[in-house]
């Protein structure tokens, strides 16, 4: 499965933003060892249901440690038996654009 998620703390850090809290969440994803990518709006992670959801929970927990309220947006592509789709889906689109 691929999960795209975004975590938002409700309180800003000392710089007036949410950078440090979001960085802590992304660090959790990177340390998970699962295939992932981060862009301007979401972090995408690929793996089995239980392992992906455990990473999302840990990421929420690190943000919750510094913010009394946390927003989570999550979108999942659940396709059992398929892996490597984090890059393969994009590659299929790129090939179609070349045609």
Wavefront OBJ file of the C-alpha trace (Angstrom):
o trace
v 0.000 0.000 0.000
v 1.004 3.590 -0.496
v -0.055 6.217 2.012
v 0.196 9.944 1.424
v -0.115 11.868 4.650
v 0.312 15.316 6.077
v 0.613 16.146 9.760
v -0.046 19.650 11.064
v 0.583 20.797 14.610
v -1.760 23.511 15.818
v 0.958 25.475 17.569
v 3.928 27.119 15.936
v 7.535 26.599 16.947
v 9.780 29.424 18.123
v 10.437 30.552 14.529
v 6.726 31.183 14.037
v 6.234 28.117 11.859
v 5.766 24.405 12.191
v 9.072 23.372 10.639
v 10.625 21.583 13.600
v 7.524 19.518 14.368
v 7.077 18.503 10.739
v 10.795 17.696 10.467
v 10.471 15.393 13.478
v 7.609 13.553 11.751
v 9.576 13.211 8.518
v 12.558 11.925 10.521
v 10.349 9.109 11.854
v 9.443 8.151 8.281
v 13.051 8.248 7.082
v 14.224 6.132 9.999
v 11.523 3.523 9.304
v 13.454 2.036 6.403
v 10.330 1.929 4.241
v 10.328 3.436 0.734
v 9.232 7.059 1.035
v 9.337 10.509 -0.481
v 8.517 13.941 0.862
v 7.211 16.832 -1.216
v 5.860 20.283 -0.421
v 2.452 18.999 0.670
v 2.698 15.329 1.722
v 4.970 12.506 2.706
v 4.386 9.260 0.822
v 5.339 5.912 2.311
v 4.992 2.388 0.939
v 4.735 -0.932 2.736
v 2.342 -3.355 4.355
v -0.707 -1.996 6.208
v 0.534 -2.602 9.754
v 4.037 -1.260 9.180
v 2.878 1.859 7.318
v 0.198 2.694 9.869
v 2.663 2.159 12.723
v 4.996 4.717 11.129
v 2.151 7.202 10.659
v 1.179 6.759 14.321
v 4.771 7.322 15.488
v 4.982 10.438 13.302
v 1.754 11.778 14.814
v 3.021 10.974 18.299
v 6.220 13.032 17.876
v 4.190 16.015 16.704
v 1.680 15.526 19.531
v 4.592 15.722 21.978
v 5.018 19.415 21.083
v 1.471 20.393 20.134
v -1.762 19.980 22.102
v -3.677 19.308 18.888
v -2.595 17.601 15.658
v -4.284 17.496 12.255
v -3.760 14.447 10.035
v -4.714 14.137 6.368
v -4.254 10.627 4.978
v -4.929 9.077 1.594
v -4.194 5.402 0.922
v -3.836 3.291 -2.222
v -4.524 -0.217 -0.958
v -3.498 -2.776 -3.570
v -2.454 -6.123 -2.058
v 0.287 -7.974 -3.881
v 1.809 -4.874 -5.464
v 5.002 -3.258 -4.286
v 7.451 -0.786 -5.750
v 4.520 1.357 -6.820
v 5.844 4.532 -5.210
v 8.085 4.915 -8.256
v 6.387 2.599 -10.759
v 3.188 4.663 -10.882
v 5.174 7.784 -11.779
v 7.258 5.886 -14.345
v 4.068 4.719 -16.118
v 2.879 8.330 -16.400
v 6.284 9.485 -17.695
v 6.226 6.767 -20.401
v 2.715 7.814 -21.419
v 3.868 11.427 -21.705
v 6.726 10.382 -23.998
v 4.375 8.597 -26.399
l 1 2 3 4 5 6 7 8 9 10 11 12 13 14 15 16 17 18 19 20 21 22 23 24 25 26 27 28 29 30 31 32 33 34 35 36 37 38 39 40 41 42 43 44 45 46 47 48 49 50 51 52 53 54 55 56 57 58 59 60 61 62 63 64 65 66 67 68 69 70 71 72 73 74 75 76 77 78 79 80 81 82 83 84 85 86 87 88 89 90 91 92 93 94 95 96 97 98 99
